[in-house]
C-alpha cells in the first residue's frame, strides 16, 4: 500500500461544474475595498480552469504585480435544484471545504477598463480567473458532520505571519440565503461550488502583495489547512 504522503489529493471539484463566488460578505472587507456591502447576495463566476489542487502552486503570473489571497469557505452542492427556498437550502449541500479566492488586483482595479461595475472593481474575469486562481481542499467535510459552517475560525498566514483572522459567524449572508439567491433561475448541480466570501486582510488593505517563494496557508477550523507555494510564471502553454 502507498503511504499517505505519496497520494495526490485533489480539489473537491468535478470537471464541468461551476464556481460561484460571493462579493463582500464580511464587514471589514467592505471598508478596505471601499465599497458598500450588497443588500442582497451578489455573485461572480470563476472559471473551472482556475481550480488548483491542494499543494499545487499559486502562479505569480507575469501579467500581474498585485497578487492577493482571500480565504473562504466553499459550499459544495450535493443535490440538484433551482429556485431553492432558504429553508430547503441545506438539503442541497454535500459539504464544506477551504477555498483561496486568489486575486490579481491590477486587473480588478484598473482605470484602463470600462466602468461596467465601478463600485466593486472592473475586470473580474481576469482578476479572479487566471490559471491556478482557485486552490481548494484539502478535504470535504460532509454536511451530516457539519450542518452549517459557523462559528468557525478562519485564518490566512503568509510565511507564518497572520494576515487574515475572523469567524465565519461574521458572514453577513449565511448559507441558506446564498443558495436561495444564486439558484434563482439557475440550476445548481452536484459538484457546483459556492465561495462564501472573505474577511478583511491581505494586500487589498495594506498593499503587501504575494511574491514567488511565499507560502500561503488558509485554515478553517474543523476543516483543514490549504497550503500553497507561490511560484513565478516561467512557461507558456
C-alpha positions in Angstrom: 0.0 0.0 0.0 1.1 3.5 -0.7 1.9 6.0 2.1 -0.4 8.9 2.6 2.3 11.4 1.6 2.6 9.5 -1.8 -1.1 10.1 -2.6 -2.1 13.2 -4.7 -5.0 14.9 -3.0 -7.4 16.5 -5.5 -9.7 19.5 -5.0 -13.3 18.6 -4.3 -14.4 19.7 -7.7 -15.6 17.9 -10.8 -15.0 18.9 -14.4 -18.0 20.6 -15.8 -19.1 22.2 -12.5 -19.3 25.9 -11.9 -17.8 28.1 -9.2 -20.0 31.0 -8.0 -18.3 33.4 -5.6 -19.8 36.0 -3.4 -18.7 39.6 -3.4 -18.1 41.3 0.0 -19.8 39.1 2.6 -17.9 40.2 5.7 -17.8 43.7 7.4 -14.3 45.0 7.3 -13.6 43.7 3.8 -16.1 46.3 2.6 -14.0 49.1 4.2 -10.7 48.0 2.7 -12.3 47.5 -0.7 -14.0 50.9 -0.3 -17.5 49.6 -1.2 -20.8 49.0 0.4 -22.0 45.6 1.5 -24.6 44.4 -1.1 -28.1 44.3 0.4 -28.7 41.0 -1.4 -26.2 38.2 -2.1 -24.2 39.2 -5.2 -22.0 36.8 -7.2 -19.4 36.5 -9.9 -18.1 33.3 -11.6 -14.6 31.8 -11.5 -13.8 29.5 -14.5 -13.3 25.8 -13.9 -9.8 26.2 -15.4 -8.8 28.3 -12.3 -9.1 25.4 -9.9 -5.9 24.2 -8.3 -5.4 21.1 -6.1 -4.0 21.1 -2.6 -0.3 21.5 -2.9 -0.4 22.9 -6.4 1.4 26.3 -6.7 -0.2 29.7 -6.9 1.2 31.2 -10.1 2.6 34.8 -9.9 1.5 35.5 -13.5 3.7 37.9 -15.3 0.6 39.8 -16.3 0.0 41.0 -12.8 2.1 42.5 -10.0 -0.6 42.7 -7.3 -1.3 39.1 -6.3 -3.5 38.7 -3.3 -5.1 35.9 -1.2 -8.7 35.6 0.1 -9.6 32.7 2.5 -13.1 31.5 2.0 -15.3 28.6 3.0 -16.6 26.7 -0.1 -20.1 25.1 -0.2 -20.1 22.0 -2.4 -23.5 21.2 -3.8 -24.7 17.6 -3.4 -28.3 17.7 -4.8 -29.6 19.5 -7.9 -32.1 22.3 -7.5 -33.4 25.5 -9.0 -35.3 28.3 -7.2 -34.4 26.7 -3.9 -36.1 28.1 -0.8 -33.9 29.2 2.1 -35.5 26.7 4.4 -34.6 23.9 2.0 -31.1 25.0 1.1 -29.1 22.7 3.4 -30.7 19.7 1.9 -28.8 20.5 -1.3 -25.4 20.7 0.4 -22.9 17.9 0.2 -20.3 19.5 2.4 -17.8 22.3 3.0 -14.1 22.8 2.1 -11.5 25.6 2.2 -11.0 27.8 -0.9 -8.5 30.6 -1.6 -10.0 33.1 -4.0 -6.7 34.2 -5.4 -7.0 37.7 -6.9 -4.9 39.7 -9.3 -5.8 43.2 -8.2 -4.3 45.2 -11.1 -6.9 43.6 -13.4 -9.7 44.3 -10.8 -8.7 47.9 -10.1 -7.5 49.2 -13.4 -8.6 52.6 -14.9 -7.9 51.2 -18.4 -11.1 49.1 -18.3 -14.6 50.3 -18.9 -16.7 51.4 -15.8 -19.1 48.4 -16.1 -19.1 47.8 -12.3 -17.1 50.6 -10.8 -18.1 50.0 -7.2 -16.7 46.5 -7.0 -13.8 46.8 -9.5 -13.7 46.2 -13.2 -12.1 43.2 -15.0 -13.3 40.4 -12.7 -12.9 37.7 -15.3 -9.1 38.0 -15.3 -8.8 39.4 -11.8 -10.3 36.2 -10.4 -9.9 33.7 -13.2 -6.3 33.2 -14.2 -4.9 29.7 -14.1 -4.5 28.4 -10.6 -6.6 31.2 -9.0 -8.8 28.8 -7.1 -7.0 26.5 -4.8 -9.4 24.2 -3.0 -9.2 21.5 -0.4 -7.7 19.6 1.3 -10.8 17.8 2.4 -14.6 17.9 2.0 -16.4 17.8 5.4 -19.8 16.3 4.8 -22.9 18.1 5.8 -24.0 15.3 8.2 -20.8 16.1 10.2 -21.1 19.8 9.9 -24.7 21.0 9.0 -23.6 24.7 8.9 -20.1 26.1 8.7 -20.2 28.5 11.6 -19.0 29.6 14.0 -15.5 28.6 12.7 -12.2 30.4 12.9 -10.8 31.3 9.5 -7.1 32.3 9.2 -4.7 33.0 6.4 -1.0 33.1 7.1 1.8 34.1 4.7 5.2 32.7 5.6 3.8 32.1 9.1 2.6 35.7 9.5 -1.1 36.1 10.3 -2.8 38.1 7.5 -6.5 37.3 7.9 -8.3 36.2 11.1 -12.1 36.1 11.5 -15.0 33.9 12.5 -17.4 32.5 9.9 -20.2 33.6 12.3 -19.5 37.1 10.9 -20.7 36.1 7.5 -23.4 38.6 6.5 -25.4 36.5 4.1 -25.4 32.9 5.5 -25.5 29.6 3.6 -29.3 29.4 3.1 -29.5 32.9 1.7 -26.6 32.4 -0.7 -28.1 29.2 -2.1 -31.5 30.6 -2.4 -30.3 33.7 -4.2 -27.9 32.1 -6.7 -30.3 29.3 -7.6 -32.9 31.8 -8.9 -33.4 30.6 -12.4 -30.1 28.8 -12.3 -29.9 25.1 -11.6 -27.2 24.1 -9.1 -25.8 20.7 -9.9 -23.9 18.2 -7.7 -20.3 19.3 -7.7 -21.0 23.0 -8.1 -19.2 25.3 -5.6 -20.3 28.5 -3.9 -17.5 30.5 -2.3 -18.9 32.4 0.7 -16.7 35.5 0.8 -13.6 36.6 2.6 -12.9 38.7 5.7 -10.6 41.7 5.9 -6.9 41.4 5.5 -4.4 41.0 2.7 -2.9 43.2 0.0 -6.1 45.0 -0.8 -5.9 46.6 2.7 -2.2 47.3 3.1 -0.6 46.9 -0.4 1.6 44.0 0.6 1.3 41.5 -2.3 2.2 37.9 -2.6 5.5 37.1 -4.4 7.3 34.0 -5.6 8.6 31.9 -2.7 5.8 32.8 -0.3 3.9 30.0 1.4 0.2 30.7 1.9 -1.8 28.7 4.5 -5.6 29.1 4.5 -7.1 27.3 7.5 -10.7 26.8 8.6 -11.3 25.3 12.0 -12.6 21.7 11.8 -12.0 21.6 8.0 -8.2 21.8 7.5 -5.3 23.7 6.1 -5.0 24.6 2.4 -1.3 25.2 1.8 0.1 26.7 -1.5 3.6 27.9 -2.6 3.7 30.9 -4.8 5.8 30.3 -7.9 6.8 32.5 -10.8 5.2 32.2 -14.1 8.0 30.5 -16.0 6.5 28.9 -19.1 3.9 29.4 -21.8 1.5 26.7 -22.7 
